[in-house]
Amino acid sequence: MKKYDCIIIGAGIAGLTAAIYLERAGKNVLVLESKIHGGQIINTVNIENWPGDLGVSGAELMQKIYQQAIDLGAEVEYEEVIGVVNGDEKIVKTEDEEYKADAIIIATGTEPRKMSEKQTADAGKRAISYCATCDGALYKGKPVVVVGSGNTAKHEIAYLENLASKVYHIHHDDPIPEEAVAVFVAIGRIPNTGIFNGIVDLDQDSYIVASEDCKTSAKGIFVAGDCRTKDIRQLVTAAGDGAVAADAVIKYLG
């Protein structure tokens, strides 16, 4: 069973930033990712709020950050983590392997909340998207519907109004207008933290409880990015979390 100074679970911007900082400090790092490196931002065509790089795509930005982590020596394995054993020495279990580490950073992010079964059935064969900036151009000049009531829904509506012939706005469980050819779902996100329940403290919405120091309730386990309790979830705050969590690990390892 291979041993690392730190295992990072999740290869989004928070996890990869943490890997960069840890490798620069001379630590041996493994990053485990169940899907594709980059996280949810890779589907964004044009990022306008990343300092110093106006108009970069999510895929391009994340590939640069990924390559930087790799060049510094971080290992990335594409395996789904199915369990963690906490102790002085941590064990991270995937479907095929087990890895040891002295510290863990959880950076698993969030995923879109799905529509109810009723609304999904009502959508029928219509296209369903969770990202207007990714898919909005496919429905230029056509009627679409946005499901949701929060700020994310407002953002999706504002974006689609420049493309679609008409944008219907409905709430959870409202019937979907027959005219709409695509459904854009913006009803919130769910943190990917289920396997950590009982290992670290979660709040009522299943976000990992941690303040700006990124320390969880479990010794030697830290959290970074959108899956932790915080007020603002943006690229820059996820990157900041990665740096803070890495620094906390460095201090913990001594």
N, C-alpha and C positions, 0 to 999 in steps of 0.2 A: 504494500500500500504506500503510494508516494506521499511524501510530506512536503508541505509548503508553509511559508511564514503566514500567508493570508490567502484565503479563497474568497473570490468575489462572485456572487451569484447574480448574474445579469450583465449583459454587455451593451447596455445603452450608454448615454452620455455620462451618467453618474458613475457607473461601474468602470467604464474605460478611463475616465478622468482619475479615479482612485488608483487604477492600475498604473497609470503614468507616474503619479506622485510616489507610489510605493516602489516602483522599479528605479526611479531616480534616487531613492533613498537606499538602494541596494538590497531590497527585499525580494524574496522569491514568491512570485504571484501566479495563481491560476484563476482564470476567469471561466465560469461555466455559463453557457447560454443555451436555452432550449430551442430557440428558433434561429434568428439571424441577427448578427451584431448590428447595433445601431438603434434598436428600439423603435417606438412608434413614429419618431420624427422622420424616418427614412422615406415615408410616403409623402412628405411635404415637398411640393415642387419648388417653392420659393420662400426662404426664410428672410424676414425683414427686421428681426430683432436680435440678431446675433452680432455683438459689437465688432466692428472692423471688417465685416465681410458681407456687405449688403447684397442681397439677391442670390446667395448661395442656396443650392438645393439641400434638402435633408440628407439624401444619400451621399452627396459629395462631401458634406461636412463630416458626417459620421465615418466615412471611409478614411478621411485624413486622420481623425482621432484614433480610429482602430489601428491604422498603420503605424502611428506614432507609438502606441502601446506595444505593438509587436516588435518594432525596431528596438525598443528599449529592453526587450527581453520577456515581456509577459507571455504566458501560454494561454491560449484560448481553445477550449474544447466545447463542441456542440452536443451537449448532453443535458437532459432534463433532470433537475434535482428533485428527488422524491422524498428525501428526509434528511434531517440533521440531528446528530447526537451531540449534546452540549456537555462539556467537561473542561478540565484544564487543557486537554487536547481535543479539538473538535473533529468530528467525522462527518463528512458530507457524502451522502449516498445518491447515486444516480441509478438508472435502470441497469447499467452494465458494470459500474465501477464504484469503488469507495476511495475517498481521498481524505488525508489528514491535514490539519492546519492548526496553528496556534491562535489564529483570529479569523473571523468571517465578516465580510461586508455584504449585507443584503441590499441589492439594487435591482429588484425585480419589476419595478414600475407598476403600471395599471393597464387595464384593458377596457374597451367600451362596454357600457351596460347595454344589454340587448333589449329589444322590444318584447312585450308580453306575447304569449302564445296567440292570444286573440288578434293582436295587431299584426303579428307575423303572418297569420293565416289570411288576414284581410289584405295584406300586401300582395298575396298571390305570387304571380310570376314577375312582378316589378323588380327592378334592380334595387338592392339595399346597400347603402354606403354609410360609413362612419367618418367620412372625411370629405368635406365639400371641396377643399383646395386640391385634393387628389383626383376627384372624379367629376367635379362640377362641369368641366369643359365638355364632357361626353354628352351633356344634355342641354347644350346651348340652343336657345330658341324653343325649348320644350317646357311643359309644366312639371314642376317637382313639388315635393312636400317635405317639410322639416318637422320632425317629431321632437319635442322638448320644450322646456320653459325657462331654462337658466341662461347664463351669459354665453355658454357655448352655442346654444340654439340661436341666440341673437347674432352671434358672429357668423354662423353658417348662413343664416338668412341674408345678412348684409352682403356676404360674398356671392351667393347665388342670385341675388337680385340683379347683378350685373351680367348674368349669363342666361338665366332661364326666362321663358316667356311669362311665367307666373310662378310665384312661390307661395304655396299654401303653408300655413303654420297651424299645427295641431298639437294637442297635449297627449300625454300617456293614456292609451286606451280609446282615444277618439277614433272614429272611423276614418279611413284614408280616402281622400277624394278620388273619384273614379278617373278624373282627367289626368292625374299625376302619373308620370311614366317612371319615376324613380323616387325612392324614399331615403332621405338623409336623417340618420338617427343621431340625436344629440341629447341624450337623457342621463348624462353623467358617466363616471368611470368607476371601476371596481379595482382595488389594489390586489396584486398577485401575491397574497401573503398567507394563503390557507395552510400551507405546510408548516408555517412557523407558529401557528396557534398552539399555545402551551409551552413554547420555547422562549418567546419574548412577549411582552405585553402588547395587546392590540386595543385600539379604541372601539367604540360602538360601530364604526363603519369599516372595521378591519384594517385600518392603517396602523403601522407600527409606531408605537409611542416613543418619541424621541424629540428632544429640543434641538437647538442649533448646534450642539456639540456632537450630534449624530450617534450618541451612545444609547443603546437599548437597555432594557431591564436585565439582560443577561451579560455576565462578565465575558469580555472578549468578543462580543457580537455587536456589530455596528450596522447602521442603516443609512442609505443615501438615495436621494431622488424622490420621485413622486409617490413612492409607497410609504413614506413616513408622514407623520402628522406635521402639517405646515400650512401657512396661509397662501403662499404663492407657489405655483407649479409651472415653471418655465425652464427653458434650456439653461439659462445662466444660473438659476438657483440649483438645478440638478448638478451642473458642473461644480458649483461652489460646494455642494454637499459632498461630492466626490473627493475634493481636496481636503475638506474638514475631516471626513471619515478616515481618509488615508493618514492624516496627521495624528488622529486619535489612535489608530492602529500602531503607528511608529512609536508613539509614547507608551502604549500598552506593552509592546514587545520589548521595549527598553534597549 
